[in-house]
Amino acid sequence: MPTLFQSLMFTRSPLARALLLSTGLIVLGGCGEGKGPTAQMPLQEVVVHPVTSTPQALSTTLPGRATAHLIAEIRPQVGGIIQKRLFNEGDTVKAGQALYQIDPQSYQATLAQAEATVSSARATLKAAELKAKRDAQLVKIDAISAEDNESAQASLLEARASLQSAEASRRTAQINLGYTRINAPIDGRTATSSVTPGALVTAEQTTALTTVQQLDPIYVDFTQPSSTLLRLKRELAEGKLAPSDQKDATRISLELEDGSTYAHAGTLTFNGVSVDESTGSVTFRAVVPNPEGLLMPGMYLKATLQEGVQPDAILVPQQAVSRDERGGATALVVVDGKVEQRELTLARAVDNQWWISEGLAAGDQVIVQGLQKVRVGQQVQVRDNALTAHNDSQ
């Protein structure tokens, strides 16, 4: 029987030669198979994060506004012409410090007249006392009639009442004269002045001359949805959350408008007792130290406060969580060397981790690296998370 080479040599057709040559190569290739051991693909390596449970404080960040601790709107209690403004706008003033001077001349005259009336009433009373005393002696010896004596005693009582009335008028005149000097009722910082010297003001006018605000400490008012408050109370009642330590529960931290953290912590002093019908929220108030005067009324702030502690919270790195086509949160875990997918319920973000409320349990191995290289059901090689191991060793 001719060999393959001989057949190629004696075949004249080029097409036949090509077919015979390819057939020989296939045969030779097939003969080479099976002589060595079968090649096995290595398992895909993934990095996992061992899931653990740990107590986690539940905090919330709420928007708020700073308001003055005390506010006094300065209004005149008597009318007149402003003679002087005795402060610079923006000054820090003490309680009792003079702010404005109203022209006192007419009030001084009224006081002088009241004092003269008091002197006259005292003289009248003195004369009435002498006459009443004398008539009381004369009536005993029937030197005067009883009617004359009674008239003298009545005149004495009338003189006493007149003196009391005159003294009250004098006191009123003194008070009104004192009101011509308008003083600060509280310590604080002054706002702009709405009047200048020469302006006419009236008693108890609606427009304030200026405002004094006490800004150290300062209030921060913030709101929380009533639905959130109800959920927290329910979870505390059911034991899902443990109440925070009293000191932590009343302590708040603040973030300023530029994103920086305020240096001084505040203290929660008031929990709302009613729900705002227009917003469905409850108002809280905290007292915050403001020694540098950095916080000003109306300033927007973010307040963070503690709401409770979950004793067995599940936290995983954010890179371990993916989103499916419906937007749901998922994670890949390794169970018995194979990849499984879990649907997750996220509670909230905590720094660079997700707080998982459903879907994972302590002891699970969640994949944090190599997610794009594996599929559900695939056998994988597990490697511990080096970052987790480093953190655990510290």
C-alpha positions in Angstrom: 0.0 0.0 0.0 1.6 3.4 -1.0 2.4 5.9 1.7 0.9 9.3 2.0 4.1 10.8 0.6 4.0 8.4 -2.4 0.4 9.2 -3.0 1.2 12.9 -3.1 4.0 12.3 -5.5 2.0 10.3 -8.0 -1.1 12.5 -7.9 -1.2 14.9 -10.7 -4.2 17.0 -9.6 -3.2 20.0 -7.4 -6.6 19.9 -5.7 -6.2 16.2 -4.9 -2.7 16.9 -3.5 -4.1 19.6 -1.2 -6.9 17.4 0.1 -4.5 14.5 0.8 -2.0 16.9 2.6 -4.7 18.3 4.9 -6.0 14.9 5.7 -2.5 13.8 6.7 -2.0 16.7 8.9 -5.3 16.1 10.7 -4.3 12.4 11.2 -0.9 13.4 12.5 -2.4 16.0 14.9 -4.9 13.5 16.2 -2.2 11.0 16.9 -0.4 13.5 19.1 -3.4 14.1 21.4 -3.6 12.1 24.6 0.1 11.5 25.0 0.4 14.2 27.8 -1.8 14.9 31.0 -5.0 16.8 30.5 -4.5 20.7 31.2 -6.8 22.1 34.1 -7.8 25.8 34.3 -6.9 27.4 37.8 -9.8 28.6 40.0 -10.5 32.3 39.8 -9.2 34.1 43.0 -11.4 36.6 44.9 -10.9 38.7 48.0 -13.6 38.4 50.6 -14.6 40.4 53.6 -15.7 38.3 56.6 -19.0 39.7 57.9 -19.2 40.5 61.6 -21.8 42.1 63.8 -20.9 45.0 66.1 -22.7 47.6 68.2 -23.4 50.7 66.1 -24.7 54.0 67.3 -27.6 55.3 65.2 -27.1 58.9 64.4 -29.0 61.3 62.1 -28.1 64.6 60.5 -30.8 67.2 60.3 -30.9 70.8 58.9 -31.2 73.6 61.3 -30.9 77.4 61.8 -29.1 79.4 64.5 -31.3 81.8 66.6 -30.3 84.2 69.3 -30.5 83.0 72.9 -32.1 86.2 74.0 -33.6 89.0 71.9 -34.6 92.4 73.1 -36.2 94.9 70.7 -35.5 98.4 72.0 -38.5 100.7 71.9 -39.1 104.0 73.7 -41.5 104.1 76.7 -41.9 107.9 76.4 -42.1 110.2 73.5 -39.6 112.9 72.5 -36.7 113.9 70.4 -33.6 111.7 70.3 -30.6 113.8 71.6 -27.9 111.2 71.4 -27.1 107.6 70.3 -24.8 106.3 73.0 -23.4 103.1 71.2 -21.8 102.1 68.0 -23.8 99.7 65.8 -22.5 96.1 66.4 -21.1 96.9 69.9 -21.4 94.4 72.6 -23.2 96.0 75.5 -24.0 95.1 79.1 -27.5 95.1 80.7 -28.3 98.6 82.0 -25.9 100.3 79.6 -27.4 103.5 78.0 -28.2 103.3 74.3 -30.2 106.5 73.6 -30.9 109.8 75.3 -34.3 111.5 74.7 -34.6 115.2 75.4 -35.5 115.2 79.1 -36.4 118.9 79.6 -40.2 118.5 79.5 -40.0 115.5 81.9 -37.7 117.4 84.2 -40.3 120.2 84.4 -43.1 117.7 85.0 -41.0 116.2 87.9 -40.4 119.7 89.4 -44.1 120.4 89.3 -44.9 117.1 90.9 -42.4 117.8 93.7 -44.0 121.2 94.3 -47.4 119.5 94.5 -46.0 117.1 97.1 -44.6 120.0 99.2 -47.9 121.8 99.1 -49.8 118.6 100.1 -47.4 118.1 103.0 -48.1 121.6 104.2 -51.8 121.1 103.9 -51.6 117.8 105.8 -49.6 119.5 108.6 -52.2 122.2 109.0 -55.0 119.6 108.9 -53.2 117.5 111.6 -52.9 120.4 114.0 -56.5 121.5 113.5 -57.8 117.9 113.9 -55.8 117.5 117.1 -57.0 120.9 118.6 -60.6 120.2 117.7 -60.5 116.8 119.3 -59.5 118.5 122.6 -62.1 121.3 122.3 -64.9 118.9 121.6 -64.3 117.2 124.9 -65.0 120.4 126.9 -67.9 121.4 124.6 -65.9 124.3 123.2 -66.9 123.3 119.7 -69.6 121.3 118.3 -69.2 117.6 117.4 -70.0 118.6 113.8 -67.0 120.9 113.7 -64.7 118.2 115.1 -65.9 115.7 112.5 -65.3 118.1 109.7 -61.7 118.6 111.0 -61.1 114.9 111.1 -62.4 114.5 107.6 -60.1 117.3 106.4 -57.2 115.4 107.9 -58.0 112.3 106.0 -58.4 114.2 102.8 -55.1 115.9 103.3 -53.4 112.6 103.7 -54.9 111.2 100.5 -53.9 114.3 98.6 -50.3 113.8 99.8 -50.3 110.2 98.7 -51.7 111.2 95.3 -49.0 113.9 94.9 -46.3 111.5 95.8 -47.6 109.0 93.2 -47.6 111.7 90.6 -44.0 112.6 91.5 -43.0 108.9 91.3 -44.6 108.7 87.8 -42.7 111.9 86.8 -39.4 110.4 88.0 -40.1 107.1 86.1 -40.9 109.0 82.9 -37.7 111.1 83.3 -35.7 107.9 83.8 -37.3 106.5 80.5 -35.7 109.4 78.6 -32.4 107.4 79.0 -33.0 104.1 77.1 -30.9 101.3 78.5 -30.1 97.8 77.3 -32.2 95.3 79.2 -29.8 92.4 78.5 -26.2 91.7 77.7 -25.7 91.2 74.0 -24.7 92.6 70.6 -26.5 95.6 69.1 -27.9 95.6 65.6 -28.2 98.7 63.3 -30.1 101.7 64.6 -33.3 102.8 62.9 -33.1 106.4 64.2 -30.5 109.1 64.4 -30.2 112.1 66.7 -33.0 114.6 66.0 -35.6 111.9 65.3 -39.0 112.1 67.0 -40.0 108.9 68.8 -43.3 108.0 70.5 -44.1 105.8 73.5 -44.4 102.1 72.6 -44.0 102.6 68.9 -44.1 99.5 66.7 -40.7 100.2 65.0 -37.8 99.2 67.2 -34.9 101.7 67.6 -32.4 98.8 67.6 -32.2 95.1 68.7 -29.9 93.6 71.3 -29.2 89.9 70.8 -27.4 87.5 73.2 -25.3 85.2 71.0 -23.3 83.3 73.6 -24.6 80.7 74.0 -26.8 80.5 70.9 -29.8 78.4 70.0 -29.9 75.9 67.1 -33.4 74.9 66.0 -33.7 71.8 63.7 -36.5 69.6 62.5 -37.1 65.9 62.1 -40.0 64.3 60.1 -42.6 62.9 62.5 -42.6 59.6 60.6 -38.9 59.1 61.4 -39.5 59.9 65.0 -42.4 57.4 65.2 -40.1 54.7 63.6 -37.4 55.3 66.1 -39.8 55.1 69.1 -41.2 51.9 67.7 -37.8 50.3 67.2 -36.8 51.3 70.7 -40.0 49.8 72.1 -39.4 46.6 70.2 -35.8 46.2 71.4 -34.3 46.6 67.9 -32.5 49.7 69.2 -31.1 50.3 72.6 -31.4 53.8 74.1 -28.2 55.9 73.9 -26.3 56.9 77.0 -28.0 60.0 78.5 -25.0 62.2 77.9 -24.6 61.0 74.2 -28.4 61.4 73.7 -28.4 65.1 74.5 -25.1 65.9 72.8 -25.1 67.2 69.2 -22.3 68.1 66.8 -22.6 70.8 64.2 -21.4 71.2 60.6 -21.1 74.7 59.2 -22.2 75.9 55.8 -18.7 75.4 54.3 -18.7 71.8 55.4 -16.3 72.2 58.3 -17.0 70.9 61.8 -17.9 73.4 64.5 -15.5 73.2 67.4 -18.0 73.2 70.2 -20.7 70.6 70.9 -24.2 71.6 71.8 -26.7 70.2 74.2 -30.2 69.2 73.3 -32.6 71.0 75.6 -36.0 70.8 74.0 -38.0 68.0 72.1 -41.0 69.2 70.1 -44.4 68.5 71.6 -46.4 69.1 68.4 -46.2 68.4 64.7 -46.1 71.3 62.2 -49.2 70.8 60.0 -47.6 72.3 56.9 -44.3 70.3 57.0 -45.2 67.2 59.1 -42.0 67.8 61.2 -41.1 68.1 64.8 -38.8 70.9 66.1 -35.9 70.3 68.4 -33.7 73.0 70.1 -30.1 72.8 71.3 -28.0 75.3 73.2 -24.5 75.7 71.7 -21.5 77.7 73.1 -20.5 80.5 70.8 -17.5 82.2 72.5 -15.9 83.3 69.3 -19.1 84.7 67.9 -18.8 82.5 64.8 -22.4 81.5 64.8 -24.9 84.2 63.8 -28.7 84.2 63.9 -30.2 82.8 60.7 -27.0 80.8 59.8 -27.7 77.4 58.2 -26.2 74.4 60.0 -26.4 70.6 60.0 -26.9 69.0 63.4 -25.9 65.4 64.1 -27.5 63.7 67.1 -27.5 60.2 68.6 -30.8 58.3 68.4 -30.0 54.9 69.7 -27.6 51.9 69.5 -28.2 48.7 67.4 -26.3 45.9 69.3 -25.7 43.6 66.3 -25.3 45.9 63.3 -23.9 44.5 60.0 -21.5 46.8 58.2 -19.7 45.9 54.9 -17.4 47.9 52.6 -19.3 49.9 50.0 -17.3 48.3 47.2 -18.9 44.9 48.1 -22.4 46.2 47.2 -23.6 46.4 43.6 -26.9 47.4 41.9 -29.0 45.2 39.7 -30.9 46.3 36.6 -33.9 47.3 38.8 -31.7 49.4 41.1 -31.7 46.9 44.0 -28.7 46.4 46.2 -26.9 43.0 45.8 -23.7 41.4 47.0 -21.8 38.2 46.0 -20.9 35.8 48.8 -18.8 32.7 48.8 -20.6 29.6 50.2 -18.8 26.3 50.2 -16.4 27.6 47.6 -19.1 28.8 45.2 -20.4 32.2 44.4 -24.0 33.1 45.5 -25.9 36.4 45.1 -27.8 38.0 47.9 -30.4 40.8 47.7 -29.7 43.4 50.4 -31.7 46.1 52.2 -29.5 49.1 53.0 -30.2 51.0 56.2 -27.7 53.9 55.6 -24.1 54.8 54.8 -21.6 54.9 57.7 -18.4 56.5 56.5 -17.1 54.2 53.7 -19.4 51.3 54.7 -23.0 50.2 54.2 -25.2 49.4 57.1 -27.1 46.3 56.0 -30.5 45.7 57.6 -31.4 42.5 55.6 -29.5 40.1 53.4 -26.3 39.3 55.2 -25.5 37.7 58.6 -22.4 37.4 60.7 -20.0 34.7 59.3 -20.8 35.4 55.6 -17.9 35.9 53.3 -18.8 38.8 51.0 -16.6 39.4 47.8 -14.9 42.8 47.8 -12.4 42.3 44.9 -12.8 40.3 41.7 -16.6 40.9 41.4 -16.4 41.5 37.6 -14.4 38.2 37.0 -16.9 35.7 38.5 -20.4 34.6 38.0 -23.1 33.1 40.2 -22.5 29.4 40.8 -18.8 29.5 39.8 -16.2 27.7 42.0 -13.6 30.3 43.3 -10.4 30.5 45.3 -10.9 32.6 48.5 -8.4 35.1 49.8 -9.0 37.2 52.9 -9.3 40.9 52.7 -5.8 42.2 53.5 -7.3 45.6 54.7 -9.7 43.8 57.1 -6.9 41.7 58.5 -4.7 44.8 59.0 -7.5 46.6 60.8 -8.3 43.6 63.0 -4.7 43.3 64.0 -4.6 46.9 65.3 
